[in-house]
Amino acid sequence: MDEYKIKSIKEGLTKIEFPEFDKVSSAAPVFYNPHMELNRDLSILAIQVFQKEQNRPINICDLFGGSGIRGIRYKKEIDNVENVYINDISETANEFEKHNIELNNLENVEVYQHDASMFLRLKRGEFDVIDIDPFGTPSPFLDSAGYCARRDSLLCVTATDTSALCGTYIEPCIRKYNSKPYKSEYCHETGIRILAGFVALTLSKYAKFIEVKMSHSTEHYMRLYLEIKKGSKKTDASLKNIGYISHCKNCLHRQSSYGLASPIDDVCPVCGEKLVHAGPLWLGSIQNKEFIEKMIFEADCKTINSEKEALKLLNKCLIEADAPVSFYDVHSICKSLKLSAPKFDLILDCLEDEGFKAIKTHFNPLGIKSDCSIEDIKNILIKLNK
């Protein structure tokens, strides 16, 4: 440790030290990403809610420990955490993790140096919470997580390879997630659904299924909080949420098709052009209203640096809890119609006056989740321009 210039930071109630580095990358001696503070703050809220729902002490696995900030914060800032297991394959990271545990005067926080998948399999069934927050894709570790996850446990998953999930690079998404993406105006939601669908299909091999408690796409990453349940019949029923989103590049119509191997329309029912398809992916709920309400309550009880930012995001996700799949980007539609965009709130009001749902989305400040058709929203935009 003496060979490095040390930087000290404080997050929430936790202080840690790590080697200084020029930029956030996997090449840093010990990985610490300041841009993921909101991620960690939200994770504390989600795990605290999960712990209270379980009403028992919990054990947490921080699979990619880095500086130790995530696992240490979990032990220090979440009530009724029995043990935290911090794993990292880097010996240098292990040294700083142990140092930071001592710095925070913590007990029952253990440090391990293993390959991530091997560590999960060595500790099968020991964790109530598994947090997978890698540098890049979580895909290679999800099979081991599915195999090892306990019934009624929480799986927290981060993906930073958003260019693949959002369809900028199609082949990597097919290779890593066994799903074809499409780069539409709602591609970040599609990416979340591809990730959730991949987890659901991976866990189904072990007669386990997911309930999505909360999800969000923020800056350079996507994050899922999934409660893991077990049972072959319920797993089979859960997989009915797997399907495809079909999109028309010409008129911007979109539709969902449920079922992994069900027939999918190739022709747009609105304009007759060819549809493009994304999937397989998760078409079920990606926000749980009751769980998010509890997270908002916890935010008032915890000391988190990003409280305002966290509450803003949580309230947006709360509103989306009962929203339809995908959303309309107002500017994209206005561009296709060669119209100027009306005031956003005016569009929402008009949709509601017509009897449709009209919900803002955290995925896009100009996005509207609605059960209306593309023709309905186009007619409203034309009427407002007149």
Secondary structure, DSSP 8 states (H G I E B T S, - for coil): -TTS-EEEEEETTEEEEEE--SSSSTTSSS---GGGHHHHHHHHHHHHHHHHHHTS-EEEEESS-TTSHHHHHHHHHSTTEEEEEEE-S-HHHHHHHHHHHHHTT--SEEEE---HHHHHHHTTT--SEEEE--SS--GGGHHHHHHH--TTEEEEEEE--HHHHTTSSHHHHHHHHS-B----TTHHHHHHHHHHHHHHHHHHTTTEEEEEEEEEEETTEEEEEEEEEE-HHHHHHHGGGEEEEEEETTT--EEEEESTT-----B-TTT--BEEEEEEEE-S-S--HHHHHHHHHHHTTS--TTHHHHHHHHHHHHHGGG--SS-EEHHHHHHHHT-----HHHHHHHHHHTT---EEETTEEEEEE-SS-HHHHHHHHHHHH-
